[in-house]
């Protein structure tokens, strides 16, 4: 299941924090300076770029450069 078929959504609350959800469940709330930076980046990003920014904000983002552990070393 990828970002295309199960996208992140976000909402900005009155206090300026950003609430990031996926699948109808709240994943993380970003506040203060980090929220302002995230919103500025989201405004300029493409739809696919927005999904990547939201994934990074949740901390559940795979960069694609992970390698399996070396056992026996």
C-alpha positions, 0 to 999 in steps of 0.5 A, a space after each residue: 500500500 503506497 501513498 497513491 492509494 492511501 494518501 496522507 491528509 492534513 488540516 491546520 488548526 486555529 493555533 497554527 499546528 498541522 494535524 497529519 492523518 492517514 486512513 482517517 487516523 491522526 498520525 502526528 500533530 506538528 506545532 510551532 516553528 516546524 508547522 510554519 516551515 511545513 506549511 510553507 513547503 506544502 504550499 509550493 509542493 506538487 501533489 506528490 511532493 506534498 505526500 512525501 513532505 507529510 510522510 517525512 513529518 510523520 517520521 515514517 518515511 523510508 529513504 530507499 537507501 536502507 540495506 539489510 543488516 550484515 549478520 555474522 560480522 
